[in-house]
Amino acid sequence: MIEVSDKGDNLFVIKIVMKEVHTLDVPDLKEKLQETIIEKGIKKLVVDLSDVKMITSSGIGIFLNINQSLKSQLRLAAANDEVKKVLDLTKVTSVIKLFSSVNEAIAAFKQ
């Protein structure tokens, strides 16, 4: 469901390893993400969406929730056009920055 990598300095990348994030997947995914953030003491997070081909609006709600708990230290990266469209339509991109690659998102934290 997720892969976690530590980039040092309390910065982590979590890759969502799911093709589709449906409403039924949301409770499990949210729980896994929140547990990981607490366990690892994550302060800054990049969510890699490169494997996600489709996401529902309830899936996107997870990101808003996490962004709040991380005090706006969440970045989204590598979303395809379909996912990007949902992020734009739900106005998530006005709250959470979206980058075309994970490396760009990581670099943004270091500026």
C-alpha positions in Angstrom: 0.0 0.0 0.0 2.8 2.5 0.9 6.6 2.6 0.7 8.5 4.9 3.0 12.0 6.3 2.5 13.9 8.6 4.9 15.6 11.5 3.2 17.2 12.8 6.4 16.4 16.0 8.4 12.9 14.7 9.3 12.0 14.6 5.6 10.3 11.5 4.3 9.0 10.3 1.0 5.9 8.0 1.0 5.0 6.4 -2.2 1.4 5.2 -2.5 1.7 1.9 -4.2 -1.9 1.6 -5.5 -3.2 2.0 -9.0 -6.6 3.3 -7.8 -7.5 5.0 -4.5 -11.3 4.4 -4.1 -13.5 5.5 -1.2 -13.3 2.0 0.3 -9.5 2.2 0.4 -9.5 5.5 2.2 -9.8 4.3 5.9 -6.9 1.8 5.5 -4.7 4.2 3.6 -5.3 7.1 6.0 -4.6 4.9 9.0 -1.3 3.6 7.5 -0.2 7.1 6.6 -1.0 8.5 10.1 0.7 5.6 11.9 3.8 6.0 9.8 3.9 9.8 10.4 3.7 9.2 14.2 6.0 6.2 14.3 8.8 7.9 12.3 8.3 11.4 13.8 7.8 12.8 10.3 7.9 16.6 10.1 8.1 17.1 6.3 6.5 14.7 3.8 6.5 14.2 0.1 3.7 11.9 -1.2 4.8 10.2 -4.4 1.7 9.6 -6.6 3.5 8.2 -9.6 1.7 4.8 -9.3 -1.7 6.2 -8.7 -3.8 6.3 -11.9 -7.1 7.3 -10.3 -8.2 8.8 -7.0 -11.6 9.8 -5.6 -12.3 13.0 -3.8 -12.5 11.1 -0.5 -8.9 9.9 -1.1 -7.8 13.5 -1.6 -9.4 14.4 1.8 -6.6 12.3 3.4 -4.0 14.7 2.0 -5.8 17.8 3.4 -6.0 16.0 6.8 -2.3 15.1 6.8 -1.3 18.6 5.6 -3.1 20.1 8.6 -1.4 17.7 11.1 2.0 18.4 9.5 1.4 22.2 9.7 1.5 22.5 5.9 4.7 20.6 5.5 3.2 18.2 2.9 4.1 18.2 -0.8 2.5 16.0 -3.5 4.6 14.8 -6.4 4.5 13.0 -9.8 0.7 12.9 -10.2 -0.6 11.9 -13.7 -3.0 14.1 -15.6 -6.1 12.3 -14.3 -5.1 12.7 -10.7 -3.9 16.2 -11.3 -7.4 17.1 -12.7 -9.1 15.8 -9.5 -6.5 17.7 -7.3 -7.3 20.9 -9.3 -11.1 20.4 -9.3 -11.1 19.9 -5.6 -8.9 23.0 -5.1 -6.3 20.9 -3.2 -3.5 22.4 -5.2 -4.4 25.8 -3.8 -3.6 24.4 -0.3 -0.9 21.8 -1.0 1.9 22.3 -3.5 2.1 19.8 -6.3 5.4 19.1 -8.0 6.1 17.2 -11.3 8.7 15.0 -9.6 9.7 13.7 -6.2 13.1 15.4 -6.6 11.6 18.8 -7.2 9.4 18.4 -4.2 12.4 17.4 -2.0 14.4 20.3 -3.4 11.5 22.8 -2.5 11.9 21.8 1.2 15.6 22.6 1.1 15.2 26.2 -0.2 
